[in-house]
């Protein structure tokens, strides 16, 4: 798997190759690429973000905490 930059761009796997790549970006030798298209419709992504925010606003703080604890347990369970 290739590492991703902060905006989703592909970066070299090895440390030296990554350093050279970053140096070339910093010196202007190459331009940093645009984010990788994830294949999702931008309008659908925006609506999904609105729905998640609305759901969180409707929920009680206790229910949000319960969901967060369950999610944390699932994340740590796989390690």
NORHURA-V965612 format. One record per run of one state. SS is the DSSP state (2 for helix, 1 for strand, 0 for the rest). FROM is the first residue (numbers start at 0). TO is the last residue. If there is no record, write none. Layout:
SS,FROM,TO
SS,FROM,TO
//
This chain:
0,0,2
1,3,3
0,4,8
1,9,9
0,10,13
2,14,26
0,27,40
2,41,57
0,58,59
2,60,76
0,77,78
//
